[in-house]
Amino acid sequence: MGILFSSTYARKAPPSSPTLADLPESCVASIIGYMDPPQICKLAMLNRTFRAASSADFVWESKLPPNYHVLIAEIFDQTFQNNHSKRAIYANLCRLNSLDEGNKKVWLDRSTGKLCMCISSKGLSITGVDDRRYWNRIPTEESRFHAVAYLQQTWWFEVIGEVDFPFPAGTYSLFFRIHLGRAGKRFGRRVCNTEHVHGWDKKPVRFQLWTSDGQYGSSQCFLKEPAKWSFYHAGDFTVVNGNVSTKIKFSMTQIDCTHTKGGLCLDSVLIYPSEFRKVKAFLNHSLAS
Amino acid sequence: MSGISDTERMITLKTVEGTLFDVKSSIAKDLKTVQAFIDDSDDDVTSPIPLPNVFTRELSRILDYLNNHHRFRSGIEKADEEMARYDAEFAKSMSHEELKALILAANYLNVKDLLEFLNQTVADVIQNKSVEFVRNFFGIENDYTPEEEEKLRNENEWAFNGVEQD
């Protein structure tokens, strides 16, 4: 950024108030680059100059995950045009994009550009789920997928899931979203039926997480706090290369057959960047490890 | 170039108000505009270099910043912590007007690291502020019609009303 140095001496009055007209374009671009995406979009509302500056491809390229080309190929079909601006790509990735016939949803957190994933109970392998003596699917507006799997009672509680997806490089935490008790609405108010909740205080549930590159984690935890949705932390995994698919397998089990357990709603499994545990309020109280 | 060791030499700079500043040549190197002038001169620069766009208040701040950063970098321990503390104080010590004036001066003199720091500081100032505040800060007028504003708000909806969290 070479500025021509002029040796002509011209006395100037002190600037009463520097305005945008005085700030060089490179400074404006640099300032915009430091903002988070929602703020950049706000800047577009200032005036036309800012709108142009804030739509620049290089600004949005820096907010996208480094492997966004791979993500586009995985998430969108061929009809997704190649000539979208980087801003449009970012906006599209921030939507709740569906995979696996709607059983998985994937999106970028709009402030940080980090990838999140949600797997519905239908996308998980639940032992005995087709036996209506044990499990039922109940519709609810408290789930992103509009339905949850409700366990009345079983000896053998086993939920297994698998994901094969090109996660951007980073460390992720996996959670089970669970509700002890069955919630419903009566006269417009939320009511919770906990009469079937039993057995979870006898022995802990066990969480396990495997990756195809050899990472493994295991933990145990008692399920508690009925009548509200809780996030149980099952484990973490680290992705080094976002350009290849990461395969993970995870499970939640309680197969001690000396006691039955039940009264549990299983909504989904969530995968968030690990740093969200510190910043997102709803994960602050996530239980287990 | 003369044979005198570079770190010994002093350069004199003159601000708009005529104030003279003696600056070590090692510091002057960070003022890339000034350094370019020195490099382009055939003979040693002995007379004060006039800076027609730079005021005393700004040059004084810039030299203060550079002197401190050079001092931190040559220190052995805890340089990062001290530097961070200094930078925070430095940013806080300025009003918004002074901040903008300093950016203009730092840009004119091409002081790269300071400029980046100042840009980051401005970004922090406007980060969570309203559109009106930011307009005021930059001294710009809204050149949109109400219809265009509405359209823009819809276009940007995705950034504010994204995926619901639990």
Interface residues (C-beta under 8 A of the other chain):
Chain A: M1 G2 I3 F5 S6 S7 T8 Y9 A10 R11 K12 P14 P15 S17 P18 T19 L20 A21 D22 L23 P24 S26 C27 S30 I31 I32 Y34 M35 D36 P37 P38 Q39 I40 C41 K42 L43 A44 M45 L46 N47 R48 T49 F50 R51 A91 C94 R95 L96 W107 D109 R110 C116 R177 W229 F231 K280 F282
Chain B: V16 K32 T33 V34 A36 F37 P50 P52 N53 F55 E97 K100 A101 I103 L104 N107 Y108 N110 K112 L115 E116 N119 Q120 V122 A123 D124 I126 Q127 N128 V131 V134 R135 F138 G139 I140 E141 N142 D143 Y144 E149 L152 R153 E155 N156 W158 A159 F160 G162 V163 Q165 D166
